[in-house]
Amino acid sequence: MPGGLVDQGEYISKAAEREVFEETGIKAKFHSILSFREKLEYKYGQPDMYFTCLLKPETFEINIDPQEIKAAKWMKVVWG
């Protein structure tokens, strides 16, 4: 699952779209936040917040950046 950091001054929605594109080559539009978690002492004693977001793809061809992600593939999501 693509992931990364939010740049200073960047909205979570734009960060999610950017990270998906950088790692997979897929253009997608942010839809909503599905979940989030907070750890007060994550790495080096620093806090961390992690968001899982739902995006709608606008392109479908995967073109991974091997420096960013090891592999990517489309998977069916089962709700309920």
PEUR-V40372 format. One record per residue. N is the residue number from 0. SS is DSSP state (a for helix, b for strand, c for the rest). D_CENTER is the distance of its C-alpha to the mean C-alpha in whole Angstrom. Layout:
# PEUR-V40372
n=N ss=SS d_center=D_CENTER
n=N ss=SS d_center=D_CENTER
This chain:
# PEUR-V40372
n=0 ss=c d_center=7
n=1 ss=c d_center=4
n=2 ss=c d_center=4
n=3 ss=c d_center=6
n=4 ss=c d_center=9
n=5 ss=c d_center=10
n=6 ss=c d_center=13
n=7 ss=c d_center=16
n=8 ss=c d_center=17
n=9 ss=c d_center=14
n=10 ss=c d_center=13
n=11 ss=a d_center=9
n=12 ss=a d_center=9
n=13 ss=a d_center=10
n=14 ss=a d_center=7
n=15 ss=a d_center=5
n=16 ss=a d_center=7
n=17 ss=a d_center=8
n=18 ss=a d_center=5
n=19 ss=a d_center=5
n=20 ss=a d_center=9
n=21 ss=a d_center=10
n=22 ss=a d_center=9
n=23 ss=a d_center=10
n=24 ss=c d_center=12
n=25 ss=c d_center=11
n=26 ss=c d_center=12
n=27 ss=b d_center=11
n=28 ss=b d_center=11
n=29 ss=b d_center=10
n=30 ss=b d_center=12
n=31 ss=b d_center=12
n=32 ss=b d_center=11
n=33 ss=b d_center=12
n=34 ss=b d_center=12
n=35 ss=b d_center=12
n=36 ss=b d_center=14
n=37 ss=b d_center=16
n=38 ss=b d_center=18
n=39 ss=b d_center=21
n=40 ss=b d_center=22
n=41 ss=b d_center=19
n=42 ss=b d_center=19
n=43 ss=c d_center=23
n=44 ss=c d_center=23
n=45 ss=b d_center=21
n=46 ss=b d_center=19
n=47 ss=b d_center=15
n=48 ss=b d_center=13
n=49 ss=b d_center=10
n=50 ss=b d_center=8
n=51 ss=b d_center=7
n=52 ss=b d_center=7
n=53 ss=b d_center=9
n=54 ss=b d_center=9
n=55 ss=b d_center=12
n=56 ss=b d_center=13
n=57 ss=c d_center=15
n=58 ss=c d_center=16
n=59 ss=c d_center=16
n=60 ss=c d_center=17
n=61 ss=c d_center=15
n=62 ss=c d_center=15
n=63 ss=c d_center=14
n=64 ss=c d_center=14
n=65 ss=c d_center=16
n=66 ss=c d_center=16
n=67 ss=c d_center=12
n=68 ss=c d_center=12
n=69 ss=c d_center=15
n=70 ss=c d_center=14
n=71 ss=c d_center=12
n=72 ss=c d_center=14
n=73 ss=c d_center=14
n=74 ss=c d_center=15
n=75 ss=c d_center=17
n=76 ss=c d_center=16
n=77 ss=c d_center=19
n=78 ss=c d_center=19
n=79 ss=c d_center=22
